[in-house]
Amino acid sequence: MKKKLLALACAIGTSPALALSINFTGYENNAFFGVEQIEILNLAAWQYESRITNDITLDVSLSTVSLPGNTLATGGANWQWNIGEDITVGNITGGSIEFNTGNSNFYNYDLYSITVHELGHVLGIVNGFAPWNNLLTDDGAWFTGEYSVSVYGGLVPVTVDGAHWDNIRWDSEINPSMFPSFRPGEVRTLSALDLAALADMGWQVSNIPEPETWAMLLVGLGIVGMAAKRRRWAT
């Protein structure tokens, strides 16, 4: 799928060669995924493609579901390995994201932010994936990855589901993508901490910045300004 991001790329200068490629599949006959939605999805994918240098192509299947409650979307990785082999990020061949369009309130939330979050799960921030679980301690309450501890300033609190940063026990001004919930109209993107966790799991992440530097980069990208204009988007 062609990415229409030339203007955005020019705005931030030269970026590293894109080695990771995320291809969305399965959406073609689903009316939910219009031209605008696909461009937003591609922008979310580009946040990972522009920072991860593993030479891997991930096929991510998209679909819509009707789920009870307040779930906005669900996402996860597919990985394959042979018995006896170590599980690494190289075992991830793709994943899936399901958007809960059965909840009418879904359209009050930012599609870009939700997609960035679910792609984090696709890349392995999910309970059951060994490179992530191996860095949890105290029955999964804390993440111990070296890069993450450096960015956060200590062990990073994790939710009881073992797949999100715990915003209840949070002690930082960092506002990461991988908090478990969103507020209506809220815009979040990849933070230095989210990238640090991916690096801790074994992804090759280019130049993990300090939180202050990352915040300045977001201002330069203008993501917040763009997403604020998309508070509601047509199906």
N, C-alpha and C positions, 0 to 999 in steps of 0.2 A: 504494500500500500504506500503510495507516494506521500511523503510528509511535506506539508506546505508551511515550512518554518524558516524560510530564508531570511525574512526581515528580522525575525527574532534572533537568529544566529548572528546576523550582522551587528545587532545592537550590543552584543557582549564581546565581540572580537573573535579571534581565532580560538577554536575549540579543538580538543583532541579528536583524532580519527575515531569514528564510531565503529567499535568492534562488536558490541552487543546489539542485536537486532530483535525487536519485538514486533511480531506480526499478529494482528488481530484476525480471527477467523470466525465463521459461523453466524455472522450478523446480517448477511446480505439480504435475506428475505424477512427481516424483522423491522417493522415500521418504526420502532423506537430509535433506531440508529440512522438518523438523517445525516446530511452533509455536515452540519454544524457539530453534531455530537461526535462524529468520527474525527473531525479536526481537533476537538477537545481531547479525545482519547489519545490521539497521536502526540499532542503536546505533553500529556502526562507521561507517555512512554518515552518521549525524548529526554525527560529529566533523568531517566535511568541510562538511556543509551549514550548520553553525553558525558557520563561520569564513570561508567563501568566498561573496562577494556577487555574483558574476557571475549574471546572469539566464539560466541555462542548465539544461535538463533532460537528464540523462544516463540512457540505458537500458542497464543492465548485465545481460547474459545470464549466468545461473548454470548450471553443469552439474557432473557428476562424471565422473572418468576413472580409469583404472588405469594408472599410470606406473611404470616401473622406478626403482630407486634411492630416494633420500631426498627427492625433491621433494614438498613439501606441497601446493603449489598454483601455478598460473600465471595471470597476469592481464595485460591489455594494453588499449590504447585503440584505438578506431576513429576516424579523422579523415578528413575529406573537404575537398578544395580544388580549385580550378580551376588549370590550368597557368598559371604566371606570377604567381600570387598568393602573398603571404607566408603561411607556415604559422603560425598562432597557436593559443592554447588554445581560441579560438572555433570552430576546426575540429573539435574533439572532439565527437562526437555520442553517444558511449557507449563501451561496451567489453564485455569478457567476463572471467569468472573461472571457472577449472576447479579443483575440489578433488580431490586425489588420494586417493580413498577405497580404492584398491587396496592401499595400504600399511596394514597393521593397526596400525602404530605411530602413524598419523595421529591417532587419538583420544586420544593422550597430550598433544596440543598444543592451545593455546588458539585457538578459532575466531575470537573477537573480534580478537585480535592478527594472525592470518593475514589476515583480511578487510581490516583497516585497511591492512596492507602492500600487498595486491594492489590496493586502490583507489588507492593512490599511483601504481601503474603505469598504471591506467586513466586517471588525470588527467595522465599525460604523463611521469612519471619512468621513462623507458624508452628504450633505445638505438634511434635511428632517428627520434625525434620532434625536429624542428629546434629548437624553443625550449629543449629540454634540451641537445641536442648542441652547440648554438652556444655554450654556456657551459662546455664542457669544454675543457681545455687539456692539453698534453704528452701527446698521443696518448690522450686520455681519462682520464688518471690523476687529474686534479683538477677540481673544480667551482669556477667563479670568480664565481658570482652574488653581487651586492653584499650582499643581505640575508643570504645564507648565510654569507659570509665574516665578516660582522659578528657573527652568532650563534656561529659556531664559533671565531672568533678567528684565522682564516687560511684559505688555500685548503683546500677540503674533499676528503679522499681518496675516490676512486671505484674500485670493483672493475673487474677486467679486462673484465667483461661490459658495462660502461658503463651499468649500471642500478641500482646500489646504492651506499650508503656503504660504504667499505672498513673493516671492523672490525679488520683485521689492522694497518693503519697508523694506527689511531685515536689521537688525542691530546686527548681531551676526556672529561668526565664525562657528557656528553649520551648518552642511550640511545635513539636514534631508532627509529622504526618501520622505516625503510628499510635496516637491516642485511640481509645476504643470507640469514641463517639464524636459527632459533629453537632454544632448548633445551626439552625436555619441561617443561610446566607454566609456562613463562616467559610473562609478560604484558607487552606493550609497546603503547603507543598513539602518537598523533601527538605529535611533539616540536616545539619552536620551530624546530628546524633543518629538519624536514620541511616545515613551513608556509613557512619562509623560501624554500626551493627552489621551491615552488609560486608564491610571489610573484615570484621572480626570473624565472620562465618567463612571467609575465604574468597569472596568476590574481589577482583582487582579494581579498586576504586582510585581514581586519579585525584590527588591533592585534596584530602579532606581538610576543609578550612576550619578556623575557629568560628564559634557561633556568631560573633560580631561581623566577621567577613561575609558569612553566608547571608546574614540579614541585608547587608549592603548589596549583595548580588541580586537578591530578590527585588530590591528597589529598582535596580538597573534593568531587570527583565520586564518590569512593569506588570508582573503576573497579577498582583493584587488589583491593579486598576482594570485590567482586562476582565478578570473574573467577576468583579463587582458589577459589570455591565451585563453579566449572564445570570442574574439571580433566578430568572426563570427562563427556560428554553423549551422550544416546542418539541413535541414528540413526532 
